[in-house]
């Protein structure tokens, strides 16, 4: 599995802090970012995404208010334990969204395979790398990239990554 990444579209209508907040919340709620996993510092993620530190700080503050992350001086920012009912609630909402999407697609005459392809494409936009470059592979820091308003950052800090991309 590739490392979790955050993608920000600076040309879109959704503010960058909200894109960061929503993506990190989804990664946490789905378990892609596990309890206790350390997130990049505000400054590091801002640098990786080419954004102002205040933008990332706002996203982190909102995630803290939602009790999804905890920041402690000297210990950094880590994923907080999820309340027990979080996944069940999201599963029900996801089922409803999937049914709505499927019904709308069927009304357009789309078959199952095309629906699945559309979902896969939405999860991994065309042109997105399958996984970030390995540290030391000559691909820069392996942390962030930016093209035409789209910026990407690995949310597993490079100092926490072991050879082969596994997190400590």
Residue frames as qw, qx, qy, qz and C-alpha x, y, z in Angstrom:
[[0.000, 0.891, 0.453, 0.000, 0.00, 0.00, 0.00],
 [0.386, 0.518, -0.050, 0.762, 1.33, 3.46, -0.79],
 [0.243, -0.228, -0.484, 0.809, 1.90, 6.02, 1.92],
 [0.079, 0.814, 0.561, -0.132, -1.10, 8.26, 2.68],
 [0.317, 0.087, 0.174, 0.928, -0.91, 11.53, 0.79],
 [0.138, 0.740, 0.418, -0.508, -2.79, 14.81, 0.87],
 [0.359, 0.321, 0.492, 0.726, -3.63, 16.48, -2.43],
 [0.027, 0.691, 0.325, -0.645, -4.55, 20.16, -2.57],
 [0.383, 0.544, 0.499, 0.555, -6.03, 21.90, -5.60],
 [0.209, -0.424, -0.199, 0.859, -5.21, 25.58, -5.17],
 [0.117, -0.024, -0.434, -0.893, -7.34, 26.46, -8.20],
 [0.262, -0.437, -0.844, -0.169, -10.52, 24.85, -6.81],
 [0.321, -0.651, -0.156, -0.670, -13.36, 26.48, -4.91],
 [0.800, -0.542, -0.254, 0.050, -12.76, 24.51, -1.68],
 [0.111, -0.904, 0.378, -0.163, -10.24, 26.34, 0.53],
 [0.555, 0.417, -0.697, 0.180, -6.92, 24.50, 0.93],
 [0.193, -0.316, 0.730, -0.574, -7.29, 24.20, 4.73],
 [0.779, 0.050, 0.281, -0.558, -10.64, 22.43, 4.24],
 [0.809, 0.384, -0.421, -0.143, -9.16, 20.06, 1.65],
 [0.273, 0.414, -0.777, 0.388, -6.38, 19.17, 4.10],
 [0.440, -0.186, 0.581, -0.659, -8.82, 18.77, 7.01],
 [0.856, 0.163, 0.043, -0.489, -11.24, 16.58, 5.04],
 [0.742, 0.400, -0.538, -0.012, -8.54, 14.32, 3.59],
 [0.132, 0.363, -0.788, 0.479, -6.75, 13.82, 6.91],
 [0.602, -0.099, 0.446, -0.655, -10.07, 13.15, 8.65],
 [0.892, 0.243, -0.168, -0.343, -10.91, 10.52, 6.03],
 [0.560, 0.427, -0.683, 0.195, -7.46, 8.90, 6.35],
 [0.143, -0.292, 0.727, -0.605, -7.88, 8.75, 10.12],
 [0.708, 0.015, 0.308, -0.636, -11.47, 7.48, 10.12],
 [0.887, 0.302, -0.254, -0.240, -10.68, 4.76, 7.60],
 [0.864, -0.418, 0.244, 0.137, -7.61, 3.61, 9.51],
 [0.735, 0.556, -0.068, 0.382, -5.07, 4.54, 6.82],
 [0.132, 0.581, -0.467, 0.653, -3.55, 6.76, 9.51],
 [0.675, -0.331, -0.653, 0.085, -3.51, 4.68, 12.68],
 [0.514, -0.848, -0.079, -0.106, -3.87, 5.77, 16.28],
 [0.664, -0.619, 0.210, 0.364, -0.58, 7.17, 17.55],
 [0.689, 0.343, 0.289, 0.569, 0.86, 7.71, 14.08],
 [0.263, -0.598, -0.026, 0.756, 2.82, 10.93, 13.90],
 [0.471, 0.811, 0.326, 0.117, 1.85, 13.59, 11.35],
 [0.529, 0.343, -0.012, 0.776, 4.24, 16.08, 9.76],
 [0.193, -0.456, -0.328, 0.805, 4.73, 19.36, 11.58],
 [0.312, 0.844, 0.335, -0.279, 2.61, 22.28, 10.43],
 [0.008, 0.797, -0.382, -0.468, 5.69, 23.90, 8.95],
 [0.303, -0.225, 0.852, 0.363, 6.79, 20.72, 7.12],
 [0.400, 0.501, 0.765, 0.052, 3.38, 19.99, 5.59],
 [0.216, 0.897, 0.137, -0.362, 3.00, 23.65, 4.58],
 [0.101, -0.647, 0.587, 0.476, 6.41, 23.54, 2.89],
 [0.367, 0.023, 0.895, 0.252, 5.62, 20.24, 1.15],
 [0.327, 0.665, 0.672, 0.011, 2.33, 21.62, -0.19],
 [0.293, 0.247, 0.213, 0.899, 3.69, 25.09, -0.98],
 [0.287, -0.772, -0.450, -0.344, 1.13, 26.70, 1.32],
 [0.101, -0.651, 0.346, -0.668, 1.29, 29.17, 4.19],
 [0.238, 0.035, -0.878, 0.414, 1.81, 27.57, 7.62],
 [0.359, 0.069, 0.397, -0.842, -1.39, 29.24, 8.85],
 [0.691, 0.126, -0.391, -0.595, -3.38, 27.25, 6.29],
 [0.612, 0.040, -0.786, 0.081, -2.12, 23.92, 7.63],
 [0.054, 0.048, -0.671, 0.738, -2.40, 25.17, 11.23],
 [0.550, 0.008, 0.089, -0.830, -6.09, 25.91, 10.69],
 [0.768, 0.059, -0.553, -0.317, -6.69, 22.39, 9.34],
 [0.459, 0.067, -0.786, 0.408, -4.84, 20.90, 12.32],
 [0.197, -0.067, 0.467, -0.859, -6.84, 23.08, 14.79],
 [0.708, 0.013, -0.130, -0.694, -10.11, 21.85, 13.28],
 [0.735, 0.078, -0.673, -0.037, -8.91, 18.23, 13.45],
 [0.215, 0.087, -0.724, 0.650, -7.98, 18.77, 17.10],
 [0.441, -0.044, 0.232, -0.866, -11.41, 20.27, 17.79],
 [0.824, 0.055, -0.323, -0.462, -12.94, 17.14, 16.23],
 [0.659, -0.494, 0.543, -0.159, -10.67, 15.08, 18.53],
 [0.929, 0.367, -0.042, 0.007, -9.06, 13.28, 15.59],
 [0.662, 0.390, -0.340, 0.543, -5.50, 14.45, 16.34],
 [0.557, -0.805, -0.104, 0.176, -3.55, 15.61, 19.40],
 [0.492, 0.655, -0.258, 0.512, -0.63, 18.01, 19.45],
 [0.699, -0.687, -0.071, 0.188, 1.74, 17.94, 22.43],
 [0.102, 0.911, -0.396, 0.052, 4.80, 20.12, 22.82],
 [0.236, -0.579, 0.781, -0.003, 7.85, 17.96, 22.32],
 [0.556, 0.065, 0.828, -0.036, 5.84, 14.96, 21.10],
 [0.045, 0.071, -0.627, -0.774, 4.44, 16.46, 17.89],
 [0.644, 0.128, 0.035, -0.753, 1.05, 15.85, 16.32],
 [0.045, -0.086, 0.993, 0.064, -0.33, 12.33, 16.47],
 [0.505, -0.254, -0.588, -0.578, -3.53, 10.57, 15.47],
 [0.407, -0.258, 0.546, -0.686, -5.88, 10.36, 18.47],
 [0.160, 0.154, 0.973, -0.067, -7.90, 7.28, 19.40],
 [0.314, -0.228, -0.492, -0.779, -11.22, 7.18, 17.56],
 [0.554, -0.086, 0.458, -0.690, -14.47, 7.15, 19.51],
 [0.381, 0.018, 0.924, 0.014, -16.02, 3.65, 19.26],
 [0.503, 0.604, 0.572, -0.234, -19.06, 4.78, 17.24],
 [0.084, 0.673, -0.318, -0.662, -17.09, 6.72, 14.58],
 [0.037, -0.197, 0.858, 0.473, -16.65, 3.89, 12.08],
 [0.206, 0.439, 0.872, -0.068, -20.23, 2.60, 12.35],
 [0.212, 0.775, 0.261, -0.535, -21.62, 6.08, 11.69],
 [0.101, 0.603, -0.504, -0.610, -19.34, 6.62, 8.69],
 [0.176, 0.008, 0.948, 0.266, -20.16, 3.14, 7.32],
 [0.278, 0.619, 0.699, -0.224, -23.88, 3.94, 7.28],
 [0.196, 0.814, -0.028, -0.547, -23.29, 7.28, 5.59],
 [0.068, -0.431, 0.743, 0.507, -20.96, 5.67, 3.07],
 [0.277, 0.268, 0.917, 0.100, -23.58, 3.06, 2.22],
 [0.277, 0.779, 0.437, -0.354, -26.15, 5.80, 1.63],
 [0.096, 0.750, -0.338, -0.560, -23.75, 7.78, -0.58],
 [0.177, -0.207, 0.883, 0.383, -22.85, 4.64, -2.55],
 [0.319, 0.489, 0.810, -0.049, -26.51, 3.80, -3.13],
 [0.232, 0.839, 0.168, -0.462, -27.26, 7.37, -4.25],
 [0.002, -0.615, 0.581, 0.533, -24.30, 7.35, -6.63],
 [0.242, 0.010, 0.939, 0.245, -25.15, 3.92, -8.01],
 [0.335, 0.645, 0.653, -0.213, -28.80, 4.87, -8.56],
 [0.204, 0.835, -0.080, -0.505, -27.82, 8.06, -10.37],
 [0.080, -0.455, 0.761, 0.456, -25.31, 6.17, -12.53],
 [0.317, 0.250, 0.911, 0.083, -27.86, 3.47, -13.37],
 [0.330, 0.768, 0.396, -0.380, -30.35, 6.20, -14.38],
 [0.159, 0.752, -0.395, -0.503, -27.72, 7.31, -16.91],
 [0.916, 0.344, -0.117, -0.172, -27.55, 3.77, -18.27],
 [0.138, 0.687, -0.698, 0.143, -24.10, 3.00, -16.83],
 [0.895, -0.083, -0.433, -0.071, -23.18, -0.65, -16.22],
 [0.780, -0.616, -0.007, 0.105, -21.49, -2.08, -13.13],
 [0.788, 0.017, 0.078, 0.611, -17.98, -2.16, -14.60],
 [0.249, 0.622, 0.100, 0.736, -18.18, 1.51, -15.62],
 [0.495, -0.816, -0.073, -0.288, -19.43, 2.44, -12.14],
 [0.849, -0.421, 0.041, 0.316, -16.49, 0.60, -10.56],
 [0.621, 0.306, 0.113, 0.713, -14.07, 2.28, -12.99],
 [0.046, -0.799, -0.107, -0.590, -15.48, 5.69, -12.09],
 [0.677, -0.734, 0.001, -0.055, -15.01, 4.98, -8.38],
 [0.837, -0.148, 0.096, 0.518, -11.43, 3.78, -8.94],
 [0.417, 0.534, 0.135, 0.723, -10.69, 6.88, -11.01],
 [0.296, -0.852, -0.081, -0.424, -12.11, 9.10, -8.27],
 [0.801, -0.575, 0.037, 0.165, -9.91, 7.40, -5.67],
 [0.591, -0.333, 0.367, 0.636, -6.74, 7.72, -7.76],
 [0.395, 0.824, 0.044, -0.404, -6.96, 10.61, -10.22],
 [0.842, 0.448, 0.106, 0.281, -5.42, 9.97, -13.66],
 [0.406, 0.736, -0.252, 0.480, -1.77, 10.98, -13.76],
 [0.521, -0.734, 0.336, -0.277, -1.31, 10.53, -10.01],
 [0.299, 0.465, -0.829, 0.085, 1.72, 8.41, -9.18],
 [0.779, -0.241, -0.560, -0.146, 0.96, 4.94, -7.85],
 [0.704, -0.600, -0.224, 0.307, 3.23, 5.66, -4.91],
 [0.028, -0.975, 0.213, 0.064, 5.60, 8.45, -3.91],
 [0.638, 0.546, -0.497, 0.219, 9.26, 8.08, -4.88],
 [0.836, -0.376, -0.287, 0.278, 11.37, 6.19, -2.36],
 [0.279, -0.932, 0.180, 0.147, 13.61, 8.36, -0.19],
 [0.416, -0.567, 0.587, 0.402, 17.01, 8.75, -1.79],
 [0.683, 0.335, 0.613, 0.216, 15.75, 7.68, -5.23],
 [0.281, -0.006, 0.354, 0.892, 16.56, 11.04, -6.80],
 [0.077, -0.639, -0.633, -0.430, 12.91, 12.11, -6.76],
 [0.181, -0.660, 0.113, -0.721, 13.51, 15.03, -4.44],
 [0.262, -0.347, 0.679, -0.591, 12.53, 14.54, -0.81],
 [0.250, -0.186, -0.941, -0.134, 9.80, 12.04, -1.72],
 [0.011, 0.390, 0.650, -0.652, 7.45, 14.22, 0.29],
 [0.319, 0.700, 0.368, -0.522, 5.72, 16.72, -1.96],
 [0.335, 0.120, 0.588, 0.726, 5.09, 17.83, -5.52],
 [0.263, 0.650, 0.319, -0.638, 3.09, 20.48, -7.31],
 [0.232, 0.116, 0.669, 0.697, 1.69, 20.79, -10.83],
 [0.157, -0.347, -0.452, -0.807, -0.77, 23.34, -12.20],
 [0.479, -0.417, 0.082, -0.768, -2.50, 24.13, -8.92],
 [0.925, -0.254, -0.230, -0.163, -2.43, 20.55, -7.65],
 [0.050, 0.649, -0.664, 0.368, -0.10, 19.93, -4.73],
 [0.904, -0.182, -0.372, -0.106, 0.63, 16.64, -3.03],
 [0.056, -0.638, 0.648, -0.411, 2.31, 15.76, 0.26],
 [0.642, -0.084, -0.755, 0.107, 3.06, 12.49, 2.00],
 [0.479, -0.705, 0.059, -0.519, 1.54, 12.70, 5.48],
 [0.910, -0.348, -0.065, 0.215, 3.92, 10.12, 6.96],
 [0.087, -0.934, 0.322, 0.126, 6.99, 12.16, 7.94],
 [0.709, 0.532, -0.454, 0.093, 10.16, 11.10, 6.16],
 [0.012, -0.545, 0.720, -0.430, 11.99, 10.81, 9.48],
 [0.688, -0.138, 0.537, -0.469, 9.41, 8.22, 10.55],
 [0.878, 0.371, -0.120, -0.277, 9.70, 6.12, 7.40],
 [0.662, -0.391, 0.612, 0.188, 11.83, 2.98, 7.28],
 [0.040, 0.338, -0.748, -0.570, 13.48, 1.57, 4.14],
 [0.008, -0.243, -0.932, -0.269, 10.81, 0.21, 1.82],
 [0.276, -0.392, -0.285, -0.830, 8.23, 2.81, 2.87],
 [0.564, -0.492, -0.662, 0.041, 7.07, 1.12, 6.09],
 [0.199, -0.765, 0.136, -0.597, 6.26, 3.50, 8.93],
 [0.252, 0.196, -0.785, 0.532, 7.73, 3.04, 12.40]]
